[in-house]
Amino acid sequence: MDAGSLSGQVALVTGSGTGIGAATALALAQRGARVAVHYHQSAAGAQGVVRQIEQQGGRALAVAADLTDESQATNLVHRVVAHFDRLDILVNNAGSPLERSSLEHCPLDLWRRAFDVNVTSAFLVTRAAIPALRAARGRIINNLSLSVQTGGAGGAGPYAAAKGALQVMTRTLARELAPDVRVNAVMPGVIETPHHERFTTPERMAEYRQQTPLGRNGNADEVAQAIAFLASPDSGFVNGALLDINGGRFLR
């Protein structure tokens, strides 16, 4: 078997009806994984991803769940394991800024929803998945954000704070679950997806391109390829890592 092959393995990618999640589901399937394509509201997108995987000879399942609901998050994992008989890879990709707000004027409800959508959801899914991942000696990859390092400018403070909590959760789990399960995260910069079509003006996107040493913003497939690396046997000694994918816009 090729070193990077995921043949025979099963991946659950949350929020994979569009954007980085959809690209990740496709990238993992191309490496041989059977993929559970989770969605909450983007049913058409998730079904489209499943069709693409099946047209390429792979196997996929679209599954709906509100991951901020404990019972739905738990049932999602149980459905995936029951359908595929195992779970090797969990990609916690689901998340959203929801809406823009400074911390100074942030309503408590928005703050709580930001944490529910961006970190509590990942906690609930991960907690439910740990037994199956331990049995498979699996991998968890969390999707963070450049805003963890730069701060949530432009009203992204609640989102950045929640992603910062997810960063700490990543490193805590990397210690708690080793050596059975490896846990890492990607930290994308500005990636041209529907996310930014909704939350960022074209003028601001142009500014981001100018601020990036590579002279452009990233695309979803570039993040997906990094996630696929962390999910593969090739990354065997990588644990608790935060992989920057930002074109050099932020250098640690």
C-alpha positions as CSV (number, residue, x, y, z in Angstrom):
1,M,0.0,0.0,0.0
2,D,1.2,3.5,-0.8
3,A,2.6,5.4,2.2
4,G,0.0,8.1,1.8
5,S,-2.9,5.8,1.0
6,L,-6.1,5.8,3.1
7,S,-7.5,2.7,1.5
8,G,-9.9,0.8,3.7
9,Q,-10.2,3.7,6.2
10,V,-13.2,5.8,7.1
11,A,-13.2,9.6,7.5
12,L,-15.9,11.9,9.0
13,V,-15.6,15.5,7.8
14,T,-17.9,18.0,9.5
15,G,-19.3,20.9,7.6
16,S,-18.3,19.3,4.3
17,G,-21.1,20.5,2.0
18,T,-19.1,23.4,0.8
19,G,-15.7,25.2,0.9
20,I,-12.7,23.6,2.7
21,G,-14.9,20.8,4.1
22,A,-16.0,19.7,0.6
23,A,-12.5,19.9,-0.8
24,T,-11.3,17.8,2.2
25,A,-13.9,15.1,1.7
26,L,-12.9,14.9,-2.0
27,A,-9.1,14.8,-1.2
28,L,-9.5,12.0,1.4
29,A,-11.7,10.0,-1.0
30,Q,-9.1,10.4,-3.7
31,R,-6.7,8.7,-1.4
32,G,-9.0,5.7,-0.9
33,A,-11.0,6.7,2.3
34,R,-14.7,6.1,2.6
35,V,-16.1,9.5,3.6
36,A,-19.0,10.6,5.7
37,V,-20.0,14.1,4.4
38,H,-21.6,15.9,7.2
39,Y,-23.8,19.0,6.7
40,H,-26.3,21.0,8.7
41,Q,-28.0,23.3,6.2
42,S,-26.2,22.7,2.9
43,A,-27.9,19.5,1.9
44,A,-27.6,20.1,-1.9
45,G,-23.9,20.8,-1.5
46,A,-23.3,17.6,0.6
47,Q,-25.2,15.5,-1.9
48,G,-23.1,17.0,-4.7
49,V,-19.9,16.0,-2.9
50,V,-21.2,12.5,-2.4
51,R,-22.0,12.3,-6.2
52,Q,-18.5,13.5,-7.1
53,I,-16.9,10.9,-4.8
54,E,-19.1,8.1,-6.2
55,Q,-18.4,9.2,-9.8
56,Q,-14.7,8.8,-9.1
57,G,-15.3,5.2,-7.8
58,G,-15.3,6.0,-4.1
59,R,-17.9,5.5,-1.3
60,A,-19.5,8.3,0.6
61,L,-22.5,9.0,2.8
62,A,-24.2,12.3,3.4
63,V,-25.3,12.8,7.0
64,A,-27.2,15.7,8.6
65,A,-26.8,17.0,12.2
66,D,-26.9,20.1,14.3
67,L,-23.6,19.6,16.0
68,T,-24.4,22.1,18.8
69,D,-27.0,19.6,20.0
70,E,-25.4,16.8,22.1
71,S,-27.7,14.0,21.0
72,Q,-27.4,14.9,17.3
73,A,-23.6,15.1,17.5
74,T,-23.4,11.7,19.3
75,N,-25.9,10.1,16.9
76,L,-23.9,11.4,13.9
77,V,-20.8,9.5,15.0
78,H,-22.9,6.4,15.9
79,R,-24.5,6.4,12.4
80,V,-21.1,6.7,10.7
81,V,-19.6,3.9,12.6
82,A,-22.7,1.7,12.1
83,H,-22.6,2.4,8.4
84,F,-18.9,1.9,7.8
85,D,-18.0,-0.4,10.7
86,R,-15.2,1.9,11.9
87,L,-13.9,5.4,12.1
88,D,-10.2,6.3,11.4
89,I,-10.2,10.0,10.7
90,L,-12.2,12.9,12.2
91,V,-11.9,16.3,10.6
92,N,-13.6,19.0,12.7
93,N,-14.1,21.6,10.0
94,A,-17.6,22.9,10.8
95,G,-17.6,26.5,12.0
96,S,-18.6,30.1,11.2
97,P,-18.2,33.7,12.4
98,L,-22.0,33.9,12.3
99,E,-21.9,37.7,12.2
100,R,-19.5,40.5,12.7
101,S,-19.3,42.2,16.1
102,S,-16.6,43.9,18.2
103,L,-16.0,42.4,21.6
104,E,-16.9,45.7,23.2
105,H,-20.4,45.5,21.7
106,C,-20.8,41.8,21.4
107,P,-24.2,40.5,22.6
108,L,-23.9,37.6,25.1
109,D,-26.1,35.5,22.8
110,L,-23.7,35.9,19.9
111,W,-20.7,35.1,22.1
112,R,-22.3,31.9,23.3
113,R,-23.4,30.9,19.8
114,A,-19.9,31.5,18.4
115,F,-18.5,29.1,21.0
116,D,-21.2,26.5,20.4
117,V,-20.7,26.5,16.6
118,N,-16.9,26.7,16.6
119,V,-15.7,24.7,19.6
120,T,-18.5,23.0,21.5
121,S,-19.6,21.3,18.4
122,A,-16.1,19.9,17.8
123,F,-15.9,18.8,21.5
124,L,-19.2,16.9,21.3
125,V,-18.3,15.1,18.1
126,T,-14.8,14.3,19.2
127,R,-15.9,13.0,22.6
128,A,-18.4,10.7,20.9
129,A,-15.8,9.5,18.3
130,I,-12.9,8.8,20.7
131,P,-13.7,5.1,21.4
132,A,-13.8,4.3,17.6
133,L,-10.7,6.4,16.9
134,R,-8.8,4.6,19.7
135,A,-9.8,1.2,18.3
136,A,-8.5,2.3,14.9
137,R,-5.4,4.2,16.2
138,G,-6.9,7.1,14.3
139,R,-6.3,10.8,13.7
140,I,-8.1,14.0,14.5
141,I,-7.5,17.2,12.5
142,N,-9.1,20.5,13.6
143,N,-9.6,23.5,11.4
144,L,-8.6,26.7,13.2
145,S,-8.0,30.2,11.7
146,L,-5.3,32.7,11.2
147,S,-7.3,35.0,13.5
148,V,-6.1,32.9,16.4
149,Q,-2.7,34.4,15.8
150,T,-3.6,37.9,14.6
151,G,-6.7,38.6,16.6
152,G,-10.2,38.9,15.3
153,A,-10.0,42.2,13.5
154,G,-13.0,43.6,11.7
155,G,-15.6,42.2,14.1
156,A,-14.3,38.6,14.1
157,G,-13.4,38.6,17.8
158,P,-16.0,36.1,19.0
159,Y,-15.0,33.7,16.2
160,A,-11.3,34.1,16.9
161,A,-11.8,33.5,20.6
162,A,-13.7,30.3,19.9
163,K,-11.1,29.1,17.5
164,G,-8.4,29.9,20.1
165,A,-10.3,27.6,22.5
166,L,-10.2,24.9,19.8
167,Q,-6.4,25.4,19.5
168,V,-6.0,24.6,23.2
169,M,-8.4,21.7,22.8
170,T,-6.2,20.4,20.0
171,R,-3.1,20.3,22.1
172,T,-4.8,19.0,25.2
173,L,-6.2,16.1,23.2
174,A,-2.8,15.5,21.6
175,R,-1.5,14.7,25.1
176,E,-4.6,12.9,26.4
177,L,-5.1,10.6,23.5
178,A,-1.5,9.7,22.6
179,P,-0.3,7.2,21.6
180,D,-3.6,5.8,20.4
181,V,-4.8,8.8,18.5
182,R,-2.8,11.7,17.0
183,V,-4.4,15.1,17.1
184,N,-3.3,18.1,14.9
185,A,-4.7,21.2,13.4
186,V,-4.5,23.4,10.3
187,M,-4.5,27.2,10.6
188,P,-5.7,28.6,7.3
189,G,-5.1,32.2,6.3
190,V,-7.4,33.9,3.8
191,I,-8.9,31.2,1.7
192,E,-11.2,32.1,-1.2
193,T,-14.3,30.2,-0.4
194,P,-18.0,31.1,0.1
195,H,-17.1,31.9,3.7
196,H,-15.3,35.1,2.5
197,E,-18.0,35.8,-0.1
198,R,-20.3,36.2,2.8
199,F,-18.1,37.9,5.5
200,T,-15.5,39.9,3.6
201,T,-15.7,42.6,1.0
202,P,-14.0,42.3,-2.4
203,E,-11.9,45.3,-1.5
204,R,-10.7,43.7,1.7
205,M,-9.9,40.5,-0.2
206,A,-7.7,42.5,-2.5
207,E,-5.9,44.0,0.5
208,Y,-5.2,40.5,1.8
209,R,-3.6,39.5,-1.5
210,Q,-1.3,42.5,-1.3
211,Q,-0.4,41.7,2.3
212,T,0.6,38.1,1.5
213,P,4.2,37.4,0.3
214,L,2.9,34.9,-2.3
215,G,0.8,37.7,-3.8
216,R,-2.5,35.8,-3.6
217,N,-5.0,34.3,-1.3
218,G,-5.3,30.5,-0.9
219,N,-7.9,28.1,-2.2
220,A,-9.8,25.3,-0.5
221,D,-7.9,22.5,-2.2
222,E,-4.6,23.7,-0.7
223,V,-6.0,23.4,2.8
224,A,-7.5,20.0,1.9
225,Q,-4.2,18.7,0.8
226,A,-2.6,19.7,4.1
227,I,-5.4,18.0,6.0
228,A,-5.0,14.9,3.9
229,F,-1.3,14.8,4.8
230,L,-2.1,15.0,8.5
231,A,-4.6,12.2,8.1
232,S,-2.1,10.0,6.3
233,P,0.5,7.5,7.5
234,D,3.1,10.0,6.1
235,S,2.5,12.2,9.2
236,G,3.3,9.5,11.7
237,F,5.4,11.5,14.1
238,V,3.4,14.7,13.9
239,N,1.2,15.2,17.0
240,G,-0.1,18.4,18.6
241,A,1.1,20.5,15.6
242,L,-0.5,23.7,14.2
243,L,0.1,23.8,10.5
244,D,0.1,27.3,9.0
245,I,-1.4,27.7,5.5
246,N,-1.3,31.4,4.9
247,G,1.1,32.1,2.1
248,G,3.5,33.8,4.5
249,R,1.1,36.4,5.7
250,F,1.8,35.6,9.3
251,L,5.2,34.1,10.3
252,R,5.7,32.6,13.7
